[in-house]
C-alpha cells in the first residue's frame, strides 16, 4: 500500500498544470478586538482558464454563515474574476462576488474587488 500511495503522490506532483475545474474552500472570520462576531465558509466548485494574456475564473456553491449566538444558515454564493499582465511587472485584477441570488426573501449581496500588483 505504501508503494502505491507513493507512486500516486509522485504522479500527481509531476502532472502538468492544466486549466480547468477546481474546488475552493475558504473561510473568512470577523472579530472586534478579540470578540468573535461571525464566520462565512465558502464551499465552491469552479473553472479557470486563459484567453491569451487574460486569466479568468468562475466559481460558485454554498456559503455556511455562522454568527455569534445565532444558528448557522447557508446560501448560494459565487465569484467571477480575472487578471491581465499590463506589463512585465504590472498586473491588474478584478472580481465580482455575489450571494443569495436565488432566494427571493433575501436581498442580493454584491461585492467588487479591483487592484493592481507591481513586482520589483
Order of alpha helices (4+ residues) and beta strands (2+ residues): alpha-beta-beta-beta-beta-beta-beta
